[in-house]
Amino acid sequence: AAGSCRRRRLAPLNEDNGRFLLLAALIAAYLSAGATVFSALESPSEAAAQLRWNRTLHNFSRIFNISLPELRAFLRSYEAAMAAGIRVDALRPRWDFPGAFYFVGTVVSTIGFGMTTPATVAGKVFLIVYGLFGCAGTILFFNLFLERIISLLAFIMKACHERQLRRSGLLPPNFRRGPAMSGVGSLVGWKPSVYHVMLILGIFAITLSCCASAMYTAVEGWNYIDSLYYCFVTFSTIGFGDLVSSQNAAYQNQGLYRFGNFIFILMGVCCIYSLFNVISIVIKQVLNWVLKKFECRCCPKCHKSSARLGRRNAITPGARLRRHNLSVDTDGQYDSDTEGRRLSGEMISMRELTASNKVSLAILQKQLSETANGYPRNVCINTRQNGFSAGVGALAIMNNRLAETSDSR
């Protein structure tokens, strides 16, 4: 058993690789399950529609004495006209300035409805260059928006927590934020919950989608379910293009509607992007929890080592049962690795421990804690030891990976 454990520790499948493979397997299973469900739901409808269309085509050919090859050639020309944006009913021009602005907005945000596409070679070449920098800049904007919305939520949650403490008598009524905060025992160690942030972002996204759906139902004439479907497809940047807003030739209060449509899409994409990033952090912690269940349990020595080296910066689903406030301790600083080991009772250095954590829920919790406690954003907190850099989300993942590469490799 000891030899087996030793071989497992020497195996190349470390925690990062294990988490990656587990996530890949789960995604493959998720895709397979989704394909099965959608195939079962949509395949009968597709077959019935094809049958109805073939019956209609043959009846039309017989009634008007038109050969099927000629009729199919005419329909192919009609499909090409539709792909070029030509409709029987009058629609708004696709390539006037408002239409082109709508197009570039869907390009840089990666929505890509597909109802408008460049037809010239010069336009296609320009799109490649334009999209390269536009998409990169927009993703950066989404990350900066994520940082600021989380900072705002942390500030609000901190204020609510202080108000609750005042009501319970645990905080002096004349308490003000500042250096004295560290001396208040009720606030030491308090950190906002990532799950609360996810809940608030989810409620905001649902509220925004409901309001936007009401507008689309009233203006576009869609039913409410179709409007909700359009909001999710657009805000998540999936952008199928089966429903596209602001495409009719004229609307009542057209300028106001176009402005409202732009604001709803911008805010919706930013909010859903932030929510996706927070959910992805929670998913990673679930993967960590699953991997922990697969840890070596074959000998007591492994159990003791696992207990000593348990990651303090990780949050597992079971942790909510052991803590009243879900948080992680990422602020502990040590003058040296020896001091860190002495205080924490660990047998490896803090630098090695935090380097193994890499990007986890602790990044988001650290940002929430520093913002809520009023720490300046430009303070350097020994990033060589704790491995964390400023920011959260995808931008923080990049910064943290570059810092680890430069420090340890």
C-alpha positions in Angstrom: 0.0 0.0 0.0 2.9 2.4 0.9 4.5 1.7 -2.5 1.2 2.3 -4.3 0.9 5.7 -2.5 4.5 6.6 -3.3 3.9 5.8 -7.0 0.7 8.0 -6.9 2.6 10.9 -5.5 5.2 10.6 -8.2 2.7 10.3 -11.0 2.5 13.2 -13.5 -1.2 13.6 -12.9 -1.1 16.4 -10.3 -4.0 18.4 -9.0 -4.2 20.8 -11.9 -4.1 18.1 -14.5 -6.6 16.1 -12.5 -9.0 19.0 -12.3 -8.5 19.7 -16.0 -9.3 16.1 -17.0 -12.2 15.9 -14.6 -13.7 19.2 -16.1 -13.1 17.9 -19.6 -15.0 14.7 -18.8 -17.8 16.6 -17.2 -18.1 18.9 -20.1 -18.2 16.0 -22.5 -20.9 14.3 -20.5 -22.8 17.7 -20.3 -22.6 18.1 -24.1 -23.8 14.5 -24.7 -26.7 15.0 -22.3 -27.6 18.3 -23.9 -27.4 16.8 -27.4 -29.6 13.9 -26.3 -32.3 16.1 -24.8 -32.4 18.6 -27.7 -32.4 15.8 -30.2 -35.4 14.2 -28.5 -37.2 17.5 -28.2 -36.5 19.0 -31.7 -36.1 16.1 -34.0 -39.8 15.1 -34.3 -40.7 18.8 -35.0 -38.0 19.0 -37.7 -39.2 15.8 -39.4 -42.9 16.9 -39.3 -41.9 20.3 -40.8 -39.9 18.7 -43.5 -42.9 16.4 -44.3 -45.3 19.4 -44.5 -42.8 21.3 -46.7 -42.5 18.4 -49.2 -46.3 18.1 -49.4 -46.7 21.8 -50.0 -44.0 21.8 -52.6 -45.5 19.0 -54.6 -49.0 20.5 -54.3 -47.8 23.9 -55.6 -46.0 22.2 -58.5 -49.1 20.3 -59.5 -51.6 23.1 -59.1 -49.6 25.7 -61.0 -48.0 23.3 -63.5 -44.4 24.2 -62.6 -41.7 21.5 -62.7 -40.0 20.7 -59.4 -36.5 21.5 -60.7 -37.6 25.0 -61.8 -39.4 25.6 -58.5 -36.4 24.4 -56.5 -34.1 26.7 -58.5 -36.4 29.7 -57.7 -36.3 28.8 -54.0 -32.5 28.6 -54.0 -32.4 32.2 -55.4 -34.9 33.2 -52.7 -32.6 31.7 -50.0 -29.6 33.5 -51.4 -31.6 36.8 -51.3 -32.5 36.1 -47.6 -28.9 35.5 -46.8 -28.0 38.8 -48.4 -30.6 40.5 -46.1 -33.3 41.0 -48.7 -36.9 40.5 -47.5 -40.3 40.8 -49.0 -41.4 43.3 -46.4 -39.4 46.6 -46.1 -36.6 46.4 -43.5 -34.2 48.9 -42.2 -31.0 49.3 -44.4 -28.3 46.9 -43.2 -25.3 49.1 -43.9 -26.3 52.6 -43.1 -24.4 54.0 -40.1 -26.9 52.8 -37.4 -27.0 49.4 -39.0 -23.2 49.2 -39.4 -22.8 50.4 -35.8 -25.2 47.6 -34.6 -23.1 45.1 -36.7 -19.7 46.1 -35.2 -21.3 46.0 -31.7 -22.2 42.4 -32.3 -18.8 41.7 -33.6 -16.6 43.0 -30.8 -19.0 41.6 -28.2 -18.8 38.2 -29.9 -22.6 38.0 -30.1 -22.4 37.5 -33.9 -26.1 37.3 -34.9 -25.3 36.6 -38.5 -28.1 38.7 -40.0 -25.5 41.1 -41.5 -22.2 39.9 -42.9 -19.7 41.6 -45.2 -20.1 40.6 -48.8 -17.0 42.2 -50.3 -13.4 40.8 -50.0 -12.2 44.1 -48.6 -15.0 44.0 -46.0 -14.1 40.5 -44.9 -10.4 41.3 -44.6 -11.1 44.4 -42.6 -13.4 42.4 -40.3 -10.5 40.1 -39.4 -8.2 43.0 -38.4 -11.1 45.0 -36.8 -12.4 42.0 -34.8 -8.9 41.0 -33.5 -8.4 44.3 -31.6 -12.1 45.0 -31.0 -12.8 41.7 -29.3 -9.6 41.9 -27.2 -10.5 45.4 -26.0 -14.1 44.4 -25.3 -13.0 41.4 -23.2 -10.7 43.8 -21.3 -13.7 46.1 -20.7 -15.8 43.2 -19.4 -13.0 42.2 -17.0 -12.7 45.8 -15.7 -16.5 45.9 -15.3 -16.3 42.7 -13.3 -13.8 44.2 -10.9 -15.8 47.3 -10.3 -19.2 45.6 -9.9 -17.6 43.2 -7.3 -16.0 46.2 -5.6 -19.4 47.9 -5.4 -21.1 44.8 -4.1 -18.4 44.3 -1.5 -18.8 47.9 -0.3 -22.6 47.5 0.0 -22.3 44.2 1.8 -19.8 45.6 4.2 -22.1 48.5 5.0 -25.0 46.1 5.6 -22.8 44.0 7.9 -21.7 47.0 9.9 -25.3 48.1 10.2 -26.3 44.7 11.5 -23.5 44.8 14.0 -24.7 48.2 15.3 -28.2 46.9 15.8 -26.9 44.0 17.7 -24.7 46.2 19.9 -21.5 44.6 18.8 -20.2 47.7 17.1 -20.0 51.2 18.6 -22.6 53.7 17.1 -19.8 56.2 16.3 -17.7 53.7 14.5 -16.1 55.0 11.3 -14.0 53.1 8.8 -10.3 53.5 8.9 -7.2 52.1 10.6 -9.2 51.5 13.7 -11.2 48.8 11.9 -8.6 46.2 12.7 -9.1 46.7 16.4 -12.8 45.9 16.3 -13.1 42.3 17.2 -16.5 41.8 15.5 -15.1 42.8 12.1 -11.8 41.0 12.2 -11.9 38.1 9.7 -15.2 39.1 8.3 -15.4 38.7 4.5 -18.2 38.9 2.0 -19.5 35.6 0.7 -18.9 34.6 -2.9 -22.2 32.8 -2.9 -23.9 36.1 -1.9 -22.2 37.9 -4.8 -23.3 35.2 -7.2 -26.9 35.4 -5.8 -27.0 39.2 -6.2 -25.6 39.1 -9.8 -28.1 36.4 -10.6 -31.0 38.4 -9.3 -29.8 41.5 -11.2 -29.4 39.5 -14.4 -32.9 38.0 -14.1 -34.4 41.5 -13.3 -32.6 43.0 -16.3 -33.8 40.2 -18.6 -37.4 40.6 -17.4 -37.4 44.3 -18.0 -35.8 44.0 -21.5 -38.2 41.2 -22.4 -41.1 43.4 -21.5 -39.7 46.1 -23.9 -39.2 43.6 -26.7 -42.6 42.1 -26.3 -44.2 45.6 -26.5 -42.1 46.9 -29.4 -41.2 43.9 -31.5 -44.5 42.0 -31.0 -42.8 38.8 -29.8 -44.3 36.7 -27.0 -42.7 37.0 -23.6 -41.0 33.6 -23.7 -39.4 34.4 -27.1 -38.3 37.7 -25.6 -36.7 36.0 -22.6 -35.0 33.5 -25.0 -33.7 36.3 -27.0 -32.3 38.1 -23.9 -30.4 35.0 -22.8 -29.0 34.2 -26.2 -27.9 37.8 -26.7 -26.6 38.6 -23.2 -24.6 35.3 -23.1 -23.1 36.2 -26.5 -24.4 33.0 -28.0 -26.2 35.0 -30.7 -28.1 32.4 -32.8 -29.7 35.1 -35.0 -33.1 33.5 -35.2 -34.5 36.5 -33.3 -32.9 39.9 -33.8 -34.1 43.2 -32.3 -34.4 46.6 -34.1 -34.6 45.2 -37.6 -37.9 46.7 -38.8 -37.9 49.7 -41.1 -39.6 52.0 -38.6 -40.7 51.9 -35.0 -42.7 54.2 -32.8 -40.2 56.3 -30.8 -37.5 54.7 -32.9 -34.6 56.7 -31.4 -35.6 56.0 -27.9 -36.1 52.3 -28.6 -32.6 52.0 -30.3 -31.0 53.7 -27.3 -32.9 51.4 -24.8 -31.9 48.4 -26.9 -28.2 49.3 -26.8 -28.3 49.9 -23.0 -30.0 46.7 -22.3 -27.6 44.6 -24.5 -24.6 46.4 -23.0 -25.6 45.9 -19.4 -26.9 42.4 -20.0 -23.7 41.2 -21.6 -21.6 42.8 -18.8 -23.8 41.3 -16.1 -24.0 37.8 -17.5 -20.2 37.8 -18.2 -19.6 38.7 -14.5 -22.0 36.0 -13.4 -20.4 33.4 -15.6 -17.0 34.2 -14.1 -18.3 33.9 -10.5 -20.1 30.7 -11.4 -16.9 29.3 -12.9 -15.0 29.9 -9.6 -17.7 28.0 -7.8 -17.6 25.2 -10.3 -13.8 25.0 -9.8 -14.3 24.6 -6.1 -16.8 21.7 -6.7 -14.1 20.1 -8.9 -11.6 20.5 -6.0 -14.1 18.9 -3.7 -14.6 16.0 -6.0 -10.8 15.5 -6.4 -10.5 15.6 -2.6 -12.8 12.6 -2.4 -10.4 10.7 -4.7 -7.4 11.4 -2.5 -5.2 8.5 -1.4 -6.9 6.8 1.6 -4.8 3.6 1.7 -2.6 4.4 4.7 -2.7 6.5 7.9 0.4 8.4 6.8 -1.4 9.7 3.8 -4.3 10.7 5.9 -2.1 12.7 8.3 -0.3 14.4 5.4 -3.6 15.3 3.8 -4.9 16.7 7.1 -1.8 18.8 7.6 -1.6 20.1 4.1 -5.3 20.8 3.7 -5.7 24.0 1.6 -6.8 26.9 3.7 -7.7 28.9 0.7 -10.2 26.4 -0.8 -13.9 26.4 -0.1 -15.7 23.1 -0.5 -19.5 22.5 -0.4 -19.2 21.0 3.1 -17.5 24.1 4.5 -20.8 25.9 4.7 -21.9 23.5 7.4 -18.9 24.3 9.5 -18.9 28.1 9.1 -21.5 30.7 9.7 -19.9 33.1 7.1 -18.3 31.5 4.1 -14.9 33.1 3.7 -11.3 32.2 3.2 -8.2 33.4 5.0 -5.9 35.0 2.4 -4.5 37.9 4.4 -2.0 36.0 6.6 1.5 37.3 5.9 4.7 36.0 7.2 8.2 37.5 7.3 9.7 34.2 6.1 8.7 30.7 5.1 10.0 29.4 8.4 7.8 31.7 10.4 4.9 30.7 8.2 5.5 27.1 8.9 5.9 27.7 12.6 2.6 29.6 13.0 0.5 27.4 10.8 2.0 24.0 11.7 2.5 23.1 8.1 5.5 21.0 6.8 5.9 22.9 3.6 6.4 26.6 2.9 3.5 29.0 2.4 5.0 29.9 -1.0 4.7 26.3 -2.1 1.2 25.9 -0.7 -0.2 29.0 -2.3 1.6 28.3 -5.6 -0.3 24.9 -5.7 -3.6 26.7 -5.2 -3.0 29.0 -8.2 -6.3 30.7 -9.1 -9.2 29.7 -6.9 -12.0 31.1 -4.9 -9.4 32.9 -2.7 -8.7 35.4 -5.5 -12.3 36.6 -5.5 -12.5 36.5 -1.7 -9.3 38.5 -1.3 -10.6 41.2 -3.7 -13.9 41.3 -1.8 -12.1 41.5 1.6 -9.7 44.3 0.6 -12.4 46.4 -1.0 -14.8 45.9 1.8 -12.2 46.8 4.4 -11.0 49.9 2.5 -7.5 48.8 1.7 -6.0 50.8 -1.1 -5.9 49.0 -4.5 -2.3 49.9 -5.2 -0.8 48.4 -2.1 1.6 45.5 -2.8 0.9 42.7 -0.4 4.0 40.5 -0.9 2.7 38.9 -4.1 5.7 36.7 -4.3 4.6 34.8 -1.2 0.8 34.7 -1.6 0.7 34.4 -5.4 -2.2 36.7 -5.9 -2.4 39.7 -8.1 -4.9 42.5 -8.2 -8.2 41.9 -9.9 -10.6 39.1 -10.3 -12.0 36.9 -13.0 -10.3 36.1 -16.3 -7.9 39.2 -16.0 -6.7 38.0 -12.6 -6.1 34.5 -14.0 -3.8 35.9 -16.6 -2.0 38.2 -14.1 -1.5 35.3 -11.7 -0.2 32.9 -14.2 2.4 35.4 -15.5 3.5 36.2 -11.9 4.0 32.5 -11.2 5.9 32.0 -14.3 8.2 34.9 -13.6 8.7 34.0 -10.0 9.0 30.3 -9.9 9.9 29.1 -13.4 
